[in-house]
Amino acid sequence: MKNIYLAFAQTRKEILFIKKKINKQKKELIWVPVNLETLLCYKENNMSFINPLNYLNNKIHKEGVNGSEKMIKKFKFNQDLEFFLRNRYIGIQRKFFNSCFYIDEILKAIKKKYFIKEIFVSGWMNYSFEVPSNNYFLSQILINSSFQKKITILNNIKKIDKKKIYNFKITTLNFKHKNFILISNLGYNFKRIVFDLFDKYIKVVTFNQENLPWYKNFAYKILGVRIVKIKKFTSNKKIDINIPKIKFKFKDKDYSNLIELRKKEILGELQELKNLSLIIKNFLKKNKPRIVLLNALRGINGYLAEYSKKFDIPCLHISHGTLSYSKNKYFNSYNKVLSEELTTKKNGIFCIQSKIAKKFADHYRKNSTNIVTGNLIFNKSEGRNEDNILYAVTNRGFDSMHFFGIEMFYEYFQNLVFLNNFAKSLKNKKIYVKPHPTEFKNIPYLKKIFRNLTFTAQKNEILFKKIAVTISYSSTIIEDSLNSKIPVILFDQWKRYQHCDSEKNLYKKNSAIYYVRNPKNLEKCLQTVEKSNNFNFHKFIYTKKETKNFENLINNLSI
């Protein structure tokens, strides 16, 4: 069995730090990627690295889902801890467990093939609420792994400083509006709703913690949007949030210590969220909106949902993500996790924007209030004039890892390898690749490796005019495409996840969604799409006759 030296890093910056330290020791390292950024760096610079695709399979996805569910059942919360804080805590710990589990599984798989002499880590540790990309916790995971005796730390570990405590205040003076709609933010196409409401002379209010440029303030003022500014400042006031310590083992690994370490980091974030929520609560008491619109449940959205129920304010959940349903156990576990960041069974009115979402609501929210609205915030571009192909899926980094319903970074990389080779055979067509916005920073490196693909960060409404079909796995782009009258191919060469009902007969024309499990069949499916001219979009999206438009929705809620 060959002896090897391993090294782990989360970013290019961390890779350079380790390389400089190790060069002095003249040891040949084999690097283990943990995200797309590090994998691209190793590939581009011809560095020796482990390809996780050769060591891991679908088993890690199923076991990862089971492990996180068992961990969550161990958590005990005080009754006075609000739901949105519990939800946030669970969400962060789940993703952290997924990262830990990936490290444990890849090391165990490598150990079966090689004798691991030593593992080098930087020793960097940092937790950032405001900037997730500044989270460095890989060293912490490895130091607490079952391979800890093999670990060599290249930097003196600095204890994470206690996070500053922030409090908040509303700086907008003389707020006197009484007849208004409160929108949690203007992201994820919520600006479209602002335009709809402008036509109806309805006042819109939203919160903002940043200094907007003058031209945005001017534009919002013209559209009737009132920005309520929230300013944060350091404070000595501290609200105790007590979450009991747990003991948790999964497979042959004890995760108790890691979970406790992560808890200490998360408590600062929960403290900040709690302080912010008190300001929002006070605002709602004094200025009761006629309706609240949310596109997610994280952060400010979570307590707007909770307090809306307390103050008897209608609250609409207009999901920016695509939610579906399947009888598959692991599919449902993943979908439940995804939905926790977008909606809740406990309160609010869920807006059903597509027939895909209708199946989700019928099973997950059958005892809750749902209303069919049709498309409110998904793209709806029409009139394509080119026959190119778009490939777009959801990517997650090391700090936000999900199993089963999202492809791992190394699976995504392998899809690009296939598509890059496939693109050579295409005549007068391009394959556009739009990474998730969190991976836009990697586009320059992707271009160097995959020269036959066209990488882009263009807005969908521009991009959709250039394409005839979208290839995806699980992503909001699926519903964006359908609402823009662009057919979709669900490409799942891992034979693991089918996002929604789709046509498996590759030769049957006019299906709006196809499901392909074999790379060799993708070309056949694309040929079928090219021959089709009457796609059955009505099977997945609502026509205007089938929906209550936004105006009717507002009227139905007695606004």
C-alpha positions as CSV (number, residue, x, y, z in Angstrom):
1,M,0.0,0.0,0.0
2,K,1.5,3.3,-1.1
3,N,2.3,6.0,1.5
4,I,0.8,9.4,0.7
5,Y,0.7,12.9,2.2
6,L,-2.6,14.7,2.0
7,A,-3.5,18.4,2.2
8,F,-6.9,20.1,2.6
9,A,-7.9,23.7,1.8
10,Q,-11.1,25.7,1.3
11,T,-9.9,28.5,-0.9
12,R,-7.1,29.4,-3.4
13,K,-5.7,31.7,-0.7
14,E,-5.4,28.8,1.8
15,I,-3.9,26.6,-0.9
16,L,-1.1,29.1,-1.5
17,F,-0.4,29.4,2.2
18,I,-0.1,25.6,2.6
19,K,2.1,25.3,-0.5
20,K,4.6,27.9,0.8
21,K,4.8,26.1,4.1
22,I,5.2,22.6,2.7
23,N,7.7,23.6,0.0
24,K,10.3,24.0,2.7
25,Q,9.7,20.4,3.8
26,K,10.0,19.1,0.2
27,K,7.1,16.7,0.5
28,E,4.9,15.7,-2.4
29,L,1.3,16.4,-1.5
30,I,-1.9,15.0,-2.8
31,W,-4.7,17.5,-2.4
32,V,-8.3,16.7,-1.5
33,P,-10.8,19.1,-3.0
34,V,-13.8,20.2,-0.8
35,N,-15.5,22.6,-3.3
36,L,-15.5,23.7,-6.9
37,E,-12.9,26.5,-6.3
38,T,-10.3,24.1,-4.9
39,L,-11.0,21.4,-7.5
40,L,-10.5,24.0,-10.4
41,C,-7.3,25.2,-8.8
42,Y,-5.8,21.7,-8.6
43,K,-6.9,20.9,-12.2
44,E,-5.7,24.2,-13.7
45,N,-2.3,24.1,-12.0
46,N,-1.6,20.3,-12.7
47,M,-1.5,19.6,-9.0
48,S,-1.9,16.0,-7.8
49,F,-5.3,15.6,-6.3
50,I,-7.9,13.1,-5.3
51,N,-11.0,13.0,-7.5
52,P,-13.9,12.2,-5.1
53,L,-15.9,10.8,-8.0
54,N,-13.5,7.8,-8.0
55,Y,-14.1,7.2,-4.3
56,L,-17.7,8.2,-3.5
57,N,-21.1,7.2,-4.9
58,N,-24.8,7.7,-4.1
59,K,-24.3,6.0,-0.8
60,I,-22.9,9.2,0.7
61,H,-26.0,11.1,-0.3
62,K,-28.4,8.6,1.4
63,E,-26.3,8.2,4.5
64,G,-25.8,12.0,4.7
65,V,-29.5,12.6,4.6
66,N,-30.1,9.9,7.3
67,G,-27.3,11.3,9.5
68,S,-28.5,14.9,9.5
69,E,-32.1,13.8,10.3
70,K,-30.9,11.7,13.3
71,M,-28.8,14.7,14.5
72,I,-31.7,17.1,14.3
73,K,-33.9,14.8,16.4
74,K,-31.4,15.1,19.2
75,F,-31.7,18.9,19.5
76,K,-33.8,20.2,22.4
77,F,-34.9,23.8,22.6
78,N,-36.5,25.9,25.3
79,Q,-40.1,26.6,24.7
80,D,-39.5,30.4,24.6
81,L,-37.0,30.1,21.7
82,E,-38.8,31.4,18.6
83,F,-39.3,29.2,15.7
84,F,-37.3,31.3,13.3
85,L,-34.2,31.0,15.6
86,R,-34.7,27.3,16.0
87,N,-35.0,27.0,12.2
88,R,-31.8,29.0,11.6
89,Y,-29.8,27.0,14.1
90,I,-30.9,23.7,12.6
91,G,-30.2,24.9,9.1
92,I,-26.6,25.9,10.0
93,Q,-25.9,22.7,12.0
94,R,-27.3,20.5,9.2
95,K,-25.0,22.0,6.6
96,F,-22.0,21.8,9.0
97,F,-22.8,18.1,9.6
98,N,-22.9,17.6,5.9
99,S,-19.4,19.1,5.5
100,C,-18.1,17.0,8.4
101,F,-19.6,13.8,7.0
102,Y,-18.1,14.5,3.5
103,I,-14.6,14.8,5.1
104,D,-15.0,11.7,7.1
105,E,-16.3,9.6,4.2
106,I,-13.6,10.8,1.7
107,L,-10.8,10.1,4.1
108,K,-12.2,6.6,4.9
109,A,-12.4,5.9,1.2
110,I,-8.8,7.1,0.5
111,K,-7.6,5.0,3.5
112,K,-8.8,1.8,1.7
113,K,-6.4,2.5,-1.2
114,Y,-3.5,4.3,0.4
115,F,-1.6,4.5,3.7
116,I,-2.1,8.1,4.9
117,K,1.2,9.2,6.5
118,E,0.3,12.8,7.3
119,I,-2.5,15.3,6.7
120,F,-1.6,19.0,6.4
121,V,-4.0,21.8,7.3
122,S,-3.6,25.5,7.6
123,G,-5.1,25.9,11.0
124,W,-7.2,28.8,9.8
125,M,-10.5,29.2,11.8
126,N,-13.1,31.9,11.4
127,Y,-16.8,32.2,11.5
128,S,-18.5,35.1,9.6
129,F,-22.2,35.8,9.8
130,E,-22.0,38.6,7.3
131,V,-19.6,37.1,4.7
132,P,-20.1,33.3,4.4
133,S,-17.1,33.0,2.1
134,N,-14.9,34.1,5.0
135,N,-15.9,31.0,7.0
136,Y,-12.9,28.8,7.6
137,F,-13.7,25.6,9.5
138,L,-12.0,22.8,7.5
139,S,-9.1,22.7,9.9
140,Q,-11.5,22.5,12.9
141,I,-13.3,19.5,11.3
142,L,-10.0,17.6,10.5
143,I,-8.5,18.3,14.0
144,N,-11.6,16.7,15.5
145,S,-11.8,13.8,13.0
146,S,-10.9,10.2,13.6
147,F,-7.6,11.0,11.7
148,Q,-6.6,13.7,14.2
149,K,-3.3,11.8,15.0
150,K,-2.3,12.3,11.4
151,I,-2.9,16.0,11.4
152,T,-0.1,18.6,11.1
153,I,-1.2,22.2,11.7
154,L,0.9,24.7,9.7
155,N,-0.3,27.8,11.6
156,N,-0.8,28.6,15.2
157,I,-4.5,28.2,15.8
158,K,-6.1,31.4,17.0
159,K,-9.1,31.2,19.2
160,I,-12.1,32.8,17.5
161,D,-12.7,36.2,19.1
162,K,-16.0,36.6,20.8
163,K,-18.3,38.1,18.3
164,K,-19.3,41.7,18.8
165,I,-22.9,42.1,20.0
166,Y,-25.0,44.3,17.7
167,N,-28.2,46.0,18.4
168,F,-30.4,47.8,15.9
169,K,-32.5,50.9,15.5
170,I,-34.8,52.3,12.7
171,T,-33.4,55.6,11.5
172,T,-36.3,56.4,9.2
173,L,-38.2,59.3,10.9
174,N,-41.9,60.2,10.8
175,F,-43.2,57.0,9.3
176,K,-47.0,57.5,9.1
177,H,-48.2,55.2,6.4
178,K,-51.2,53.1,7.3
179,N,-52.3,51.6,4.1
180,F,-49.3,49.7,2.8
181,I,-47.8,46.3,1.8
182,L,-44.6,45.2,3.5
183,I,-42.1,43.4,1.3
184,S,-39.2,41.8,3.1
185,N,-36.7,42.5,0.4
186,L,-36.5,43.5,-3.3
187,G,-34.4,40.5,-4.4
188,Y,-35.4,37.3,-6.4
189,N,-37.6,39.3,-8.8
190,F,-39.7,40.9,-6.1
191,K,-39.2,44.1,-8.1
192,R,-41.7,42.8,-10.5
193,I,-44.3,42.8,-7.8
194,V,-43.4,46.4,-7.0
195,F,-44.3,47.3,-10.6
196,D,-47.6,45.5,-10.4
197,L,-48.5,47.3,-7.2
198,F,-47.4,50.7,-8.7
199,D,-50.0,50.3,-11.4
200,K,-52.6,49.8,-8.6
201,Y,-51.5,52.8,-6.6
202,I,-50.6,50.6,-3.6
203,K,-47.8,51.8,-1.3
204,V,-44.9,49.4,-0.7
205,V,-42.6,49.4,2.3
206,T,-39.4,47.4,2.7
207,F,-36.5,47.3,5.1
208,N,-32.9,48.0,4.2
209,Q,-29.6,47.8,6.2
210,E,-27.3,49.2,3.5
211,N,-26.7,52.6,2.1
212,L,-28.3,52.6,-1.3
213,P,-26.9,54.8,-4.1
214,W,-29.0,58.0,-4.7
215,Y,-30.3,56.8,-8.1
216,K,-31.9,53.6,-6.5
217,N,-33.4,55.7,-3.8
218,F,-34.8,58.1,-6.4
219,A,-36.2,55.2,-8.5
220,Y,-37.9,53.5,-5.6
221,K,-39.4,56.8,-4.5
222,I,-40.9,57.3,-8.0
223,L,-42.3,53.7,-7.8
224,G,-43.9,54.5,-4.4
225,V,-41.5,52.3,-2.4
226,R,-40.7,53.6,1.1
227,I,-37.3,52.4,2.4
228,V,-37.2,51.9,6.2
229,K,-33.6,52.1,7.1
230,I,-32.2,49.9,9.9
231,K,-28.8,50.8,11.4
232,K,-26.8,48.5,13.6
233,F,-24.5,49.5,16.4
234,T,-22.4,47.7,19.0
235,S,-24.1,47.1,22.3
236,N,-23.3,45.6,25.7
237,K,-26.8,44.2,26.1
238,K,-26.9,40.5,25.8
239,I,-29.9,38.2,25.5
240,D,-29.1,34.7,26.8
241,I,-29.9,32.0,24.3
242,N,-29.5,28.6,25.8
243,I,-29.4,25.5,23.6
244,P,-28.5,22.3,25.5
245,K,-25.5,20.3,24.6
246,I,-26.2,17.0,22.8
247,K,-24.4,13.7,22.3
248,F,-24.5,12.4,18.8
249,K,-22.8,9.5,17.1
250,F,-23.3,8.4,13.5
251,K,-21.8,5.3,12.0
252,D,-18.4,5.1,13.7
253,K,-17.9,8.8,14.4
254,D,-18.8,10.9,17.4
255,Y,-19.8,14.4,16.2
256,S,-20.7,15.8,19.7
257,N,-17.7,18.0,20.1
258,L,-17.9,19.5,16.6
259,I,-21.6,20.3,17.0
260,E,-20.9,22.0,20.4
261,L,-18.0,24.0,18.8
262,R,-20.3,25.1,16.0
263,K,-23.0,26.0,18.4
264,K,-20.8,28.5,20.2
265,E,-20.1,30.2,16.9
266,I,-23.8,30.2,15.9
267,L,-25.0,31.8,19.1
268,G,-23.6,35.1,18.2
269,E,-25.6,35.1,14.9
270,L,-28.8,34.1,16.8
271,Q,-28.2,36.9,19.3
272,E,-28.0,39.4,16.4
273,L,-31.1,38.0,14.7
274,K,-33.0,38.2,18.0
275,N,-32.0,41.8,18.5
276,L,-33.1,42.6,15.0
277,S,-36.4,40.8,15.4
278,L,-37.3,43.1,18.4
279,I,-37.0,46.2,16.2
280,I,-39.2,44.5,13.5
281,K,-41.7,43.5,16.2
282,N,-41.9,47.0,17.5
283,F,-42.4,48.4,13.9
284,L,-45.2,46.0,13.2
285,K,-47.0,47.0,16.4
286,K,-46.9,50.6,15.6
287,N,-47.3,50.4,11.8
288,K,-49.5,47.4,11.0
289,P,-49.2,46.6,7.2
290,R,-52.2,45.3,5.4
291,I,-50.2,42.4,4.1
292,V,-46.6,41.0,4.2
293,L,-44.9,39.4,1.2
294,L,-41.9,36.9,1.7
295,N,-39.7,35.0,-0.7
296,A,-37.8,33.0,1.9
297,L,-37.7,32.3,5.6
298,R,-34.1,33.0,6.5
299,G,-33.1,36.1,8.6
300,I,-35.6,38.9,8.6
301,N,-38.1,36.8,6.6
302,G,-38.4,34.2,9.4
303,Y,-39.5,36.5,12.1
304,L,-41.8,38.5,9.7
305,A,-43.6,35.2,9.2
306,E,-43.8,34.5,12.9
307,Y,-44.9,38.0,14.0
308,S,-47.4,38.3,11.1
309,K,-49.3,35.4,12.7
310,K,-49.1,36.9,16.2
311,F,-50.4,40.3,14.9
312,D,-53.0,38.7,12.6
313,I,-51.5,40.1,9.4
314,P,-52.0,38.1,6.2
315,C,-48.6,36.8,5.1
316,L,-47.9,35.5,1.6
317,H,-45.0,33.0,1.0
318,I,-43.9,33.6,-2.7
319,S,-41.1,31.0,-3.0
320,H,-38.1,31.9,-5.2
321,G,-37.1,28.3,-5.3
322,T,-38.7,25.3,-7.0
323,L,-40.5,22.8,-4.7
324,S,-41.8,19.4,-5.8
325,Y,-42.9,16.0,-4.6
326,S,-42.0,12.4,-4.9
327,K,-42.7,9.1,-3.1
328,N,-38.9,8.6,-2.8
329,K,-37.9,8.7,0.9
330,Y,-34.6,10.6,0.3
331,F,-36.3,13.0,-2.2
332,N,-38.8,13.9,0.4
333,S,-36.2,14.4,3.1
334,Y,-34.2,16.7,0.8
335,N,-37.3,18.6,-0.3
336,K,-38.3,19.1,3.3
337,V,-34.9,20.6,4.0
338,L,-35.2,22.9,1.0
339,S,-38.8,24.0,1.9
340,E,-37.7,25.0,5.4
341,E,-35.9,27.9,3.9
342,L,-38.8,28.9,1.7
343,T,-42.1,28.3,3.5
344,T,-43.6,26.8,6.7
345,K,-46.7,24.8,7.6
346,K,-47.2,26.8,10.7
347,N,-48.4,30.0,9.2
348,G,-48.8,32.1,6.1
349,I,-50.4,31.6,2.7
350,F,-48.4,29.6,0.2
351,C,-48.6,31.0,-3.3
352,I,-48.7,28.1,-5.8
353,Q,-47.0,29.4,-8.9
354,S,-46.9,26.2,-11.0
355,K,-48.4,22.7,-11.2
356,I,-45.0,21.4,-9.9
357,A,-45.5,23.4,-6.7
358,K,-49.1,22.3,-6.6
359,K,-48.0,18.7,-6.0
360,F,-45.7,19.9,-3.2
361,A,-48.5,21.9,-1.5
362,D,-51.0,19.0,-1.8
363,H,-48.6,16.7,0.2
364,Y,-46.6,19.0,2.4
365,R,-49.1,21.7,3.1
366,K,-52.4,19.9,2.8
367,N,-53.7,21.2,6.1
368,S,-52.3,24.7,5.5
369,T,-53.6,27.7,3.5
370,N,-52.6,27.6,-0.2
371,I,-53.7,29.7,-3.1
372,V,-53.1,29.2,-6.9
373,T,-51.6,32.4,-8.3
374,G,-49.6,31.2,-11.3
375,N,-46.2,32.8,-12.0
376,L,-45.5,35.8,-9.8
377,I,-41.7,36.0,-9.7
378,F,-40.2,33.4,-12.1
379,N,-38.8,34.7,-15.4
380,K,-41.3,34.9,-18.2
381,S,-39.2,35.9,-21.2
382,E,-40.6,34.8,-24.6
383,G,-39.6,35.1,-28.2
384,R,-36.3,33.1,-28.5
385,N,-34.5,33.5,-31.8
386,E,-31.5,31.2,-31.4
387,D,-31.1,27.4,-31.1
388,N,-28.4,27.2,-28.4
389,I,-28.4,25.1,-25.2
390,L,-28.3,26.2,-21.6
391,Y,-26.8,24.2,-18.8
392,A,-27.6,25.5,-15.3
393,V,-27.9,23.8,-12.0
394,T,-27.7,24.7,-8.3
395,N,-24.2,24.7,-6.9
396,R,-23.4,24.7,-3.2
397,G,-20.1,25.5,-1.5
398,F,-18.4,23.6,1.3
399,D,-20.1,25.8,3.9
400,S,-23.6,25.1,2.6
401,M,-23.4,21.5,1.4
402,H,-26.6,19.5,0.7
403,F,-27.0,15.8,-0.2
404,F,-29.2,14.0,-2.7
405,G,-31.2,16.7,-4.5
406,I,-28.1,18.9,-5.3
407,E,-25.1,17.6,-7.2
408,M,-21.8,17.6,-5.4
409,F,-19.1,19.9,-6.9
410,Y,-17.2,16.9,-8.3
411,E,-20.4,15.6,-10.0
412,Y,-21.0,19.1,-11.5
413,F,-17.3,19.1,-12.7
414,Q,-17.8,15.7,-14.4
415,N,-20.9,17.0,-16.2
416,L,-18.9,19.8,-17.6
417,V,-16.2,17.4,-18.8
418,F,-19.0,15.5,-20.7
419,L,-20.6,18.7,-22.1
420,N,-17.3,20.1,-23.1
421,N,-16.6,17.0,-25.2
422,F,-20.2,16.9,-26.5
423,A,-20.0,20.6,-27.6
424,K,-17.3,19.6,-30.2
425,S,-19.9,17.7,-32.2
426,L,-22.4,20.6,-32.3
427,K,-22.6,22.6,-35.5
428,N,-23.6,26.3,-35.3
429,K,-24.7,25.9,-31.7
430,K,-23.3,26.9,-28.3
431,I,-23.7,25.4,-24.9
432,Y,-24.1,28.2,-22.5
433,V,-23.2,27.4,-18.9
434,K,-24.6,29.6,-16.1
435,P,-23.2,28.7,-12.7
436,H,-25.0,29.5,-9.5
437,P,-24.3,33.1,-8.5
438,T,-22.2,31.9,-5.6
439,E,-19.8,30.4,-8.2
440,F,-19.6,33.4,-10.6
441,K,-16.2,34.1,-9.1
442,N,-15.0,30.8,-10.7
443,I,-16.1,31.6,-14.2
444,P,-12.6,32.8,-15.4
445,Y,-11.1,29.5,-14.2
446,L,-13.9,27.4,-15.7
447,K,-13.3,29.1,-19.1
448,K,-9.6,28.1,-19.0
449,I,-10.4,24.4,-18.5
450,F,-13.6,24.0,-20.5
451,R,-12.8,25.9,-23.7
452,N,-15.7,24.5,-25.8
453,L,-18.4,25.8,-23.4
454,T,-19.6,29.4,-23.1
455,F,-19.8,30.5,-19.5
456,T,-22.0,33.4,-18.6
457,A,-23.4,35.4,-15.7
458,Q,-26.1,37.1,-17.8
459,K,-29.5,37.7,-16.5
460,N,-32.0,35.0,-17.5
461,E,-34.3,37.4,-19.5
462,I,-31.3,38.1,-21.8
463,L,-30.0,34.5,-21.8
464,F,-33.3,33.0,-22.6
465,K,-33.5,34.8,-26.0
466,K,-30.4,32.9,-27.0
467,I,-31.5,29.3,-26.2
468,A,-33.9,26.7,-27.3
469,V,-33.6,24.2,-24.4
470,T,-32.4,24.1,-20.8
471,I,-30.4,21.2,-19.3
472,S,-30.7,21.1,-15.5
473,Y,-30.8,18.8,-12.4
474,S,-32.6,20.7,-9.7
475,S,-32.8,24.5,-9.8
476,T,-35.1,27.5,-10.0
477,I,-34.0,27.7,-13.6
478,I,-36.4,24.8,-14.4
479,E,-39.4,26.9,-13.6
480,D,-37.9,30.0,-15.0
481,S,-37.5,28.1,-18.3
482,L,-41.0,26.6,-18.4
483,N,-42.6,30.0,-17.8
484,S,-40.5,31.4,-20.6
485,K,-41.7,28.6,-22.9
486,I,-38.4,26.8,-23.0
487,P,-38.4,23.0,-22.6
488,V,-36.2,21.4,-20.0
489,I,-34.1,18.2,-19.9
490,L,-33.4,16.9,-16.4
491,F,-29.9,15.3,-16.8
492,D,-29.2,12.8,-14.0
493,Q,-26.3,10.6,-15.0
494,W,-26.0,9.6,-11.3
495,K,-29.4,7.9,-11.5
496,R,-30.4,9.5,-8.2
497,Y,-32.8,12.4,-8.4
498,Q,-35.8,13.2,-10.7
499,H,-37.0,16.7,-9.7
500,C,-40.5,16.3,-11.0
501,D,-42.8,14.4,-13.4
502,S,-41.1,14.2,-16.7
503,E,-41.0,12.2,-20.0
504,K,-38.6,9.3,-20.0
505,N,-39.4,8.2,-23.6
506,L,-36.6,10.1,-25.4
507,Y,-38.4,9.8,-28.8
508,K,-41.8,11.2,-27.7
509,K,-42.1,14.7,-29.1
510,N,-43.5,17.9,-27.5
511,S,-42.9,17.2,-23.8
512,A,-41.9,20.3,-21.8
513,I,-39.7,18.2,-19.5
514,Y,-37.6,15.1,-20.2
515,Y,-35.6,13.0,-17.8
516,V,-32.3,11.5,-19.1
517,R,-30.0,9.2,-17.0
518,N,-27.5,8.3,-19.6
519,P,-25.1,10.8,-21.2
520,K,-25.3,8.9,-24.5
521,N,-29.1,9.5,-24.6
522,L,-28.8,13.3,-24.1
523,E,-28.1,13.8,-27.8
524,K,-31.1,11.7,-28.8
525,C,-33.3,13.8,-26.4
526,L,-32.0,17.1,-27.8
527,Q,-32.8,15.8,-31.3
528,T,-36.4,15.1,-30.2
529,V,-36.7,18.6,-28.7
530,E,-35.5,20.1,-32.0
531,K,-38.2,18.2,-33.9
532,S,-40.9,19.3,-31.5
533,N,-43.1,22.4,-32.0
534,N,-46.0,22.1,-29.6
535,F,-44.6,21.5,-26.1
536,N,-47.1,20.7,-23.4
537,F,-46.1,23.5,-21.1
538,H,-49.7,23.6,-19.8
539,K,-49.0,20.3,-17.9
540,F,-46.5,22.2,-15.6
541,I,-47.4,25.8,-15.6
542,Y,-50.7,27.7,-15.3
543,T,-52.4,29.6,-18.1
544,K,-53.9,33.0,-17.3
545,K,-57.4,31.4,-17.3
546,E,-56.4,29.0,-14.6
547,T,-54.9,31.5,-12.1
548,K,-55.9,34.3,-9.8
549,N,-53.6,37.1,-10.9
550,F,-51.9,39.3,-8.4
551,E,-54.7,41.9,-8.4
552,N,-57.3,39.3,-7.6
553,L,-55.0,37.8,-4.9
554,I,-54.8,41.2,-3.2
555,N,-58.6,41.7,-3.5
556,N,-59.3,38.2,-2.1
557,L,-57.3,39.1,1.0
558,S,-59.4,42.2,1.5
559,I,-56.6,44.7,1.0
